[in-house]
Amino acid sequence: MKVATSIIAAGMALALAGTVIGAVSPEEAKKLGTTLTPIGAEKAGNKDGSIPEYTGAPAAATQKKGKISHKDPFADEKPIFSITSKNVTQYSDKLTEGAKALLKKYPTYRVDVYKTHRTTALPKWVNDATIKNVGKASTVNDGLAIKNAHAFYPFPIPKTGSEAMWNHLLVYSPNEIHKAEAYTVDANGRSVLTADYTVTLEFPYWDTSKSNVDYFFQVSQKYKGPARRSGEALMLMEPINSSENQRKAWQYLPGQRRVKLAPDVSHDAPEPATSGATTFDDNMLFSGSMERFNWKLVGKKEMYVPYNNYKMAYHSTPEELFKKGHLNPDFVRWELHRVWVVEATLKPGKRHIYHKRIFYLDEDCWNASASDQYDARGQLYRVGFSYMTPILEYPSQNNQPLGHYDLITGQYNLNGYSPKGSTEIYGKLPEREWSPDALSGSGVR
């Protein structure tokens, strides 16, 4: 089966004096909620129906708090077809460069393509606020910050790469607590647990009780394993304007018995949860400040990406999932979706282990589905995928687990893996819980 490639040219805008020019026109704004979803995806399916019309999540979303079931609504479905090294040419126009590289490198790698389900849904108030405020937000400081934006998707009709990436950074999610694990698998197929932790996530940007915020996202991670990391804790807060407020980060190490500032927890600093197999800004496939790259909105394209991966994320075991070279293809579900393609190139004079990065942002939720990362030689270096699982009980998209393949060393990793399926939605923690003192009190002394 071969579907014609559809690339929709994206309007590009120039930056002048740090502020983006190219506001959404009234005609464009009227499309939201009609031909476009409230956050900017095309409602219509594609020509041959392989991408269906957007109709919302498959189940009623009424839960406000409590534990999430993580049931697989598509457990009975079988792949429509599979892509292997033998037929990759037939589908190459719909595969990321990373996926093609893995098919070439590993004869056992396989892309099992299933029926597409556009399962992303959002609370009505998020949709209504985004339509109401379309065109109000703008980027400043060459796209490094935004203004006039709070509790709505700022750029449902993006004009620049930085606008599209802000939608990704600000993707809607309820406040939640979940248990997760991280594994690294070496070139010989030996898997090692690199982190066993509880993560608490809050999103002040989406707090309607506030009129604006300086920090849009905050996370606290408390480690109980492996033994060498038991008792460690990390807390960080992401600023809405990185030129005025730096990322706040604190770390608690039991051996030192104190909380210390961690200013290097950013950009290409090694991520401890993956034992340095990824960078800090590899989280969410991209997180943190955009200051080291130039961002270009390439356009929109139909691509095969991981999607609705309940089986892999919550109904597998490490022994089943982690194989030599790559994840077990029997547990990874791929679907055809439209994605925004954003290209990031390293700015002159800036330092990063990646010199070019390509991100594929799902049009229905703005989460990054995949990424291709290149080194200074222009060689494809690391390949990232987000194995997204929509939270149907509380309408939102979950972009974890996620993982990266290192094409040079042959190792790969998976972070945010929750085979025991422990996720709980809550309101919000008291402010005192987001202080360095609270972090020290949680550690093992």
Buried (B, 14 or more C-beta within 10 A) or exposed (E): EEBEEBEEEBEBBEBEEEEBEBBBEEEBBEBBBEEBBBBBBBBEBBEEEBBBEBEEBBBEBEBEEEBBBBEBBBEEBEBBEEBBBEEBEEBBBBBBBBBBBBBEBBEEBBBBBBBBBBBBBBBEEBBBBBBEBBBBBBBBBBBBBBBEBBBBBBBBBBBBBBBBBBBBBBBBBBBBBBBBBBBBBBEEEEBBBBBBBBBBBBBBBBBEEEEEBEBBBBBBBBBBEEEEBBBBBBBBBBBBBBBEBEBBBBBBBBEEEEBEEBEEBBBBBBBBBBBEBBBBBBBBBBBBBBBBBBBBBBBBBBBBBBBBBBBBBBBBEBEBBBBBBBBBBBBBBBBBBBBBBBBBBBEEEEEBBBBBBBBBBBBBBBBBBBBBBBBEEEEBBBBBBBBBBBBBBBBBBBBBBBBBBBBEEBBBBBBBBBBEBBBBBBEBBEEEBBBBEBBBEBBEE
